[in-house]
């Protein structure tokens, strides 16, 4: 009895499989070596990986504290009462409780939390507790020891007539802007006290009158900065509330159609029909392997170049240009390979990837905004379950590196990159190419889950893995329903722009 002939893989296919496996192995090895290096460098503060985690832990208490300060300004200027959940004292207590949790947890070492809690203890009149926290921060963060020692001198309960505070101000100005605005007035108050204690300097040194103007200017700048922050926060919160209302209306419509509308049989069967696209699973694996290797190689190259450039310039614009060039170069490599693997004419390639003209552009744009509103609702539910604000999730998606100081040109570059280039290119790859290729062989549910997992993993951001998977699911569902990339691009762009707005607000 003869056995049926089984199809054999061609030699070219075997070589492609070996190449893809090798590229994935190299990429995983490089990523693991970076991770191991981060762990071994854990005692050298601040290591970038540790620094990112620590700063992420501070996002929520920082925002609560700053909204508490803004609430006090509103009460003082407008003489109005605020609801209980917006009461400045309540917000202040919540922020302090979260700082104290970070400081007292034996499993967490966060010198930035020690520093913040020490500042607020010092401002509230607890100098001994503040000094203990600054000393602990100096032990954990040796590279910024001079800053913590300057804060110890600033909040010292003892006024040493032999020690001047003249060299403290530059260290205070290196703090985050909003913390600097809180500590610089304290510096001028201490200088005034120092002047009073040194009566012999009244003719040769500074007088109270000379120090009064800098003190008033510092307080005015701090109040104006905090006032602007509060109104920007309210504007961003209003946009989020509108999107949440939109998500509620989307859910109502969905439930109404599900309960009272009977889908046509054609609609039910249409989703299960395989998508006929001119590429195969091996093409997808090849593009993803090259993309992974290019991301890791570009990341290593950017780190090396940035290290040398820091010695020459610390311009935010230069840094933004480097990030943009790295990202666009990596994506150009992946897109070029992807286009090469699509077996279609040049005119058909964009159409088969989902970029096709349609007479319902308005509806597709609205679908994209509605899709993001659903994602925002998921983040809100997650925040309610964790009893926290969902503000850290957008920042985690883009990375904490963008919390560094920015200038107007770098902000424009990041907005163009995050709001236009990234949504277009990533949707072409992950929905237009990866998801559509999976749908050639798999049913919708399986293809959605796999493509969302691939989308999340390729971002190389473990801290935001869950949020990226949820976003990948929503984007894949949008593409499955519309067969167009327009709602996916809109949803992706809205997510990136609002996330960057949160980053700008946190770092303001």
C-alpha positions in Angstrom: 0.0 0.0 0.0 1.6 3.2 -1.1 1.6 6.2 1.2 0.3 9.5 -0.3 2.9 12.0 -1.3 3.3 14.8 1.2 4.2 18.2 0.0 7.8 19.0 0.7 9.2 22.4 1.6 11.4 23.9 -1.0 15.0 24.7 -0.2 14.3 28.4 -0.5 11.5 28.1 2.1 13.8 26.2 4.5 16.4 28.9 4.1 13.8 31.5 4.9 12.7 29.6 8.0 16.3 29.3 9.2 16.9 33.0 8.6 13.8 34.1 10.5 14.6 31.8 13.4 18.2 33.2 13.5 17.1 36.8 13.5 14.5 36.1 16.3 17.2 34.3 18.3 19.7 37.2 17.9 17.0 39.7 18.8 16.0 37.8 21.9 19.6 37.4 22.9 20.3 41.1 22.6 17.2 42.0 24.5 18.1 39.6 27.3 21.6 41.0 27.5 20.2 44.5 27.9 17.9 43.3 30.7 20.7 41.4 32.5 22.9 44.4 32.2 20.2 46.5 33.8 19.9 44.1 36.7 23.7 44.0 37.3 23.8 47.8 37.2 21.1 48.1 39.8 23.3 49.6 42.4 24.4 52.4 40.2 21.8 55.1 40.5 20.0 56.2 38.5 20.0 53.3 36.0 17.6 54.1 33.1 15.4 51.1 33.8 15.2 51.7 37.5 14.7 55.4 36.9 11.8 54.8 34.6 10.1 52.6 37.2 10.6 55.1 40.0 9.3 58.0 38.0 6.3 56.0 36.9 5.5 55.4 40.6 5.5 59.2 41.2 3.1 60.2 38.5 -0.1 59.8 40.5 1.0 61.3 43.8 2.7 64.2 41.9 -0.6 65.0 40.1 -2.6 64.7 43.2 -0.3 67.1 45.1 -0.2 69.6 42.3 -4.0 69.6 41.9 -4.2 70.1 45.7 -2.0 73.3 45.3 -4.2 74.4 42.4 -7.4 73.8 44.5 -6.1 76.1 47.2 -5.4 78.8 44.6 -9.0 78.4 43.3 -10.4 78.8 46.8 -8.2 81.8 47.6 -8.9 83.6 44.3 -12.5 82.8 43.6 -13.8 82.1 47.2 -15.7 79.0 46.1 -16.1 75.7 47.7 -15.0 72.5 46.0 -16.5 69.0 46.1 -15.2 66.5 48.6 -13.3 64.5 46.0 -11.6 67.7 44.8 -11.0 69.2 48.2 -7.4 70.5 48.4 -6.8 69.0 51.9 -8.2 65.6 50.8 -6.0 65.6 47.7 -3.0 66.6 49.8 -3.6 63.8 52.3 -3.9 61.2 49.4 -0.7 62.4 47.8 1.2 62.3 51.1 -0.2 58.8 51.8 1.1 57.6 48.5 4.5 59.2 49.0 4.8 57.6 52.4 3.7 54.2 51.0 6.6 54.3 48.5 9.1 55.4 51.2 8.0 52.9 53.9 7.7 49.9 51.7 10.8 47.8 52.4 10.6 46.3 48.9 10.9 49.7 47.2 13.8 52.0 46.9 12.8 55.3 45.4 15.1 58.3 46.3 12.8 60.6 44.3 9.9 59.7 46.6 12.2 60.3 49.6 13.1 63.7 48.2 9.5 64.8 47.6 8.3 63.6 51.0 11.3 65.4 52.6 10.4 68.6 50.8 6.8 68.6 52.0 7.8 67.6 55.6 10.2 70.5 55.6 7.6 72.9 54.2 5.2 71.8 56.9 7.7 72.4 59.7 9.1 68.9 60.3 12.8 69.5 59.6 14.2 66.5 61.5 12.0 64.0 59.5 12.9 65.9 56.3 16.6 65.6 56.9 16.3 61.8 57.6 14.6 61.4 54.2 17.2 63.5 52.4 20.0 61.4 53.9 18.3 58.2 52.8 17.9 59.6 49.3 21.6 60.5 49.2 22.5 57.0 50.2 20.4 55.5 47.4 21.2 58.0 44.7 24.9 58.8 45.0 25.0 60.7 41.7 22.6 63.4 43.0 24.1 63.5 46.5 24.9 67.2 46.2 21.3 68.0 45.6 20.1 66.1 48.7 22.8 67.7 50.9 21.7 71.1 49.6 18.1 70.3 50.7 19.4 69.2 54.1 21.0 72.6 54.5 17.9 74.4 53.2 15.6 72.7 55.7 18.0 72.5 58.6 16.4 73.7 61.9 19.8 75.1 62.9 20.9 78.4 61.3 24.7 78.2 61.2 26.1 81.7 61.0 29.3 80.3 59.6 27.7 78.6 56.6 26.3 80.4 53.6 23.4 79.2 51.4 24.7 80.9 48.3 25.5 77.6 46.5 22.2 76.0 47.3 20.1 77.8 44.6 21.6 76.0 41.5 20.8 72.6 43.1 17.2 73.7 43.8 16.8 74.8 40.1 17.8 71.3 39.0 14.6 69.9 40.6 11.5 69.3 38.5 10.0 72.7 37.8 7.1 72.5 40.1 9.3 71.3 43.0 11.8 74.1 42.3 8.9 76.6 42.5 8.1 75.3 46.0 11.7 75.3 47.4 13.2 78.5 45.9 10.9 80.8 48.0 12.0 78.8 51.0 15.6 79.6 50.0 15.0 83.3 50.0 13.2 83.1 53.3 16.3 81.4 54.8 18.5 84.1 53.2 16.4 86.7 54.9 16.8 84.9 58.2 20.5 84.7 57.6 20.7 88.4 57.0 18.8 89.1 60.2 21.3 86.9 62.1 24.3 88.7 60.6 23.6 92.2 61.6 27.2 93.1 61.0 26.6 92.6 57.2 23.9 95.3 57.1 26.3 97.8 55.4 28.4 95.4 53.4 26.1 92.6 52.6 22.6 92.0 51.5 19.7 93.6 53.3 16.1 92.5 53.8 15.0 95.0 51.2 17.4 93.6 48.6 16.0 90.1 49.3 12.3 91.0 49.3 12.1 91.5 45.6 13.6 88.0 44.6 11.3 86.4 47.2 8.2 88.1 45.8 9.2 87.3 42.3 9.8 83.6 43.2 6.4 83.3 44.8 4.7 85.1 41.9 6.4 82.7 39.4 5.4 79.7 41.4 1.8 80.8 41.7 1.5 81.7 38.0 3.0 78.3 37.0 0.7 76.4 39.3 -2.3 78.3 38.0 -1.5 77.5 34.4 -0.9 73.9 35.2 -4.3 73.6 36.9 -6.2 75.0 33.9 -4.3 72.7 31.5 -5.1 69.8 33.7 -8.8 70.8 33.7 -8.8 71.1 29.9 -7.3 67.7 29.4 -9.7 66.2 32.0 -12.6 67.7 30.0 -11.5 66.1 26.8 -11.2 62.7 28.6 -14.7 63.2 30.0 -16.1 63.8 26.6 -14.5 60.7 25.3 -15.9 58.7 28.2 -19.4 60.0 27.4 -18.8 58.9 23.8 -17.8 55.5 25.0 -21.0 55.2 27.0 -23.1 56.1 24.0 -21.2 53.5 21.9 -22.0 50.9 24.5 -25.7 51.9 24.6 -25.9 51.6 20.8 -24.1 48.3 20.8 -26.4 46.8 23.5 -29.5 48.2 21.7 -28.5 46.6 18.4 -27.5 43.4 20.1 -30.9 43.1 21.9 -33.4 44.5 19.4 -31.7 44.0 16.1 -31.4 40.7 14.3 -28.2 40.5 12.2 -28.6 39.4 8.7 -27.2 36.0 7.9 -24.8 37.5 5.4 -23.3 39.7 8.1 -22.8 36.7 10.3 -21.1 34.6 7.7 -19.0 37.5 6.3 -16.7 37.7 9.3 -15.7 34.1 9.0 -14.7 34.3 5.3 -10.8 34.1 5.0 -9.2 37.3 3.7 -7.6 36.8 0.3 -4.3 38.7 0.6 -1.2 38.1 -1.6 1.2 37.2 1.2 1.7 34.2 3.6 2.6 33.5 7.2 6.3 33.2 6.4 6.3 36.7 4.9 4.8 38.0 8.2 7.4 36.2 10.3 10.2 37.6 8.0 9.0 41.2 8.4 8.6 40.9 12.2 12.0 39.3 12.6 13.7 42.0 10.6 11.7 44.7 12.5 12.7 43.2 15.9 16.4 43.1 14.9 16.3 46.6 13.5 14.6 48.0 16.7 17.2 46.5 18.9 20.1 47.5 16.7 18.8 51.0 16.4 18.3 51.2 20.1 21.9 50.2 20.8 23.2 52.6 18.2 21.1 55.5 19.5 22.3 54.9 23.0 25.9 55.0 21.9 25.4 58.1 19.9 23.4 59.8 22.6 26.2 59.1 25.1 28.7 61.0 23.0 26.3 63.8 22.1 25.6 64.5 25.8 29.2 65.7 26.1 28.6 68.2 23.3 25.0 69.4 23.8 22.0 68.6 25.9 19.5 70.2 23.4 16.0 68.6 23.5 15.7 69.3 19.8 18.8 67.3 19.0 17.5 64.5 21.1 14.1 64.6 19.4 15.7 64.6 15.9 17.7 61.5 16.9 14.6 59.7 18.1 12.7 60.6 14.9 15.6 59.5 12.6 15.9 56.2 14.5 12.2 55.4 14.4 11.7 56.4 10.7 14.8 54.4 9.6 13.7 51.2 11.4 10.1 51.5 10.0 11.4 52.3 6.5 13.3 49.0 6.6 10.3 47.0 7.7 7.9 48.7 5.3 10.3 48.2 2.4 10.6 44.5 3.1 6.8 44.3 3.6 6.1 46.0 0.2 8.6 43.6 -1.4 6.7 40.6 0.0 3.3 41.7 -1.2 2.6 40.0 -4.5 0.7 42.7 -6.2 1.2 45.6 -8.5 2.4 48.9 -7.1 -1.1 50.5 -7.5 -2.7 47.6 -5.6 -0.4 47.4 -2.6 -1.8 50.2 -0.6 -5.3 49.2 -1.4 -4.8 45.6 -0.3 -3.2 46.9 2.9 -6.4 48.8 3.8 -5.6 52.3 2.5 -8.4 52.5 0.0 -10.6 55.4 -0.9 -14.2 55.3 0.3 -17.3 57.6 0.4 -17.8 57.1 4.1 -14.7 58.8 5.5 -16.7 60.7 8.1 -18.1 57.4 9.5 -14.7 55.8 9.6 -13.2 58.8 11.5 -16.0 58.6 14.1 -15.4 54.9 14.4 -11.8 55.6 15.3 -12.6 58.1 18.0 -15.3 55.7 19.3 -12.8 52.9 19.4 -10.4 55.0 21.5 -13.2 56.0 23.9 -13.8 52.3 24.6 -10.1 51.9 25.3 -10.3 54.9 27.7 -13.2 53.3 29.4 -11.2 50.1 29.9 -8.3 52.1 31.5 -10.8 53.8 33.8 -12.2 50.5 34.9 -8.7 49.3 35.6 -8.0 52.4 37.6 -11.1 51.9 39.7 -10.2 48.3 40.4 -6.7 49.4 41.5 -8.1 52.5 43.3 -5.8 54.7 41.3 -6.0 57.3 38.5 -5.3 55.7 35.1 -2.8 58.5 34.2 0.3 56.3 34.3 -1.0 54.0 31.5 -0.6 56.5 28.6 2.9 57.5 29.8 4.0 53.9 30.1 3.0 53.3 26.5 5.3 56.0 25.1 8.0 55.5 27.8 9.2 57.8 30.6 12.1 59.2 28.5 9.7 61.7 27.0 9.3 63.2 30.5 12.6 64.9 30.1 12.5 68.7 29.6 11.3 69.8 26.1 11.5 72.9 24.0 8.8 74.1 21.5 10.6 72.6 18.5 11.1 69.2 20.1 7.4 69.2 21.1 6.4 69.8 17.5 8.8 67.0 16.3 7.3 64.5 18.8 3.8 65.5 17.9 4.5 64.9 14.2 6.2 61.6 15.0 3.6 60.3 17.5 0.5 61.8 16.0 1.1 61.2 12.2 4.1 59.0 11.3 3.8 56.3 14.0 0.0 55.6 13.6 0.3 55.5 9.8 3.3 53.2 9.6 2.4 50.9 12.5 -1.1 50.4 11.3 0.2 49.5 7.8 2.4 46.9 9.4 0.4 45.4 12.3 -3.1 45.6 11.0 -2.8 46.0 7.2 -0.1 43.3 6.9 0.1 41.2 10.1 -3.6 41.0 10.9 -4.8 40.6 7.3 -2.2 37.9 6.8 -3.4 36.0 9.9 -7.0 36.3 8.7 -6.0 34.4 5.5 -5.6 31.3 7.7 -7.4 32.0 11.0 -10.8 33.0 12.3 -11.4 36.5 13.6 -11.0 35.8 17.3 -7.7 34.0 17.0 -6.3 36.5 14.6 -7.3 39.4 16.8 -5.6 37.9 19.9 -2.4 36.9 18.1 -2.0 40.2 16.3 -2.6 42.1 19.5 0.0 40.1 21.3 2.5 40.7 18.5 1.7 44.4 18.5 2.4 44.6 22.3 5.5 42.5 22.3 7.1 44.4 19.4 7.0 47.6 21.4 9.6 46.1 23.8 7.8 47.7 26.8 7.0 45.2 29.5 5.5 47.8 31.8 2.8 48.6 29.3 2.2 45.1 28.0 -1.4 44.8 29.2 -2.4 48.3 27.9 -0.8 47.6 24.5 -2.6 44.2 24.2 -5.9 45.9 24.9 -5.1 48.6 22.4 -4.1 46.0 19.8 -7.4 44.1 20.3 -9.4 47.3 19.7 -7.5 48.3 16.6 -7.8 44.8 15.2 -11.6 44.8 15.8 -11.9 48.2 14.1 -10.0 46.8 11.1 -12.1 43.6 11.0 -15.4 45.6 11.1 -14.5 48.3 8.6 -11.9 46.6 6.3 -10.2 50.0 6.3 -7.1 51.4 8.2 -8.6 54.8 8.6 -10.4 54.2 11.9 -7.3 52.3 13.2 -5.0 55.3 12.3 -7.4 57.7 13.9 -7.7 55.7 17.1 -3.9 55.2 17.3 -3.3 58.9 16.6 -5.7 60.0 19.3 -4.1 57.6 21.8 -0.6 58.9 21.1 -1.5 62.6 21.1 -3.4 62.3 24.4 -0.7 60.2 25.9 1.9 62.9 24.9 -0.4 65.6 26.3 -0.4 63.7 29.7 3.4 63.6 29.5 3.7 67.3 28.8 1.3 68.0 31.7 3.3 65.7 34.1 6.6 67.3 33.2 5.2 70.9 33.1 
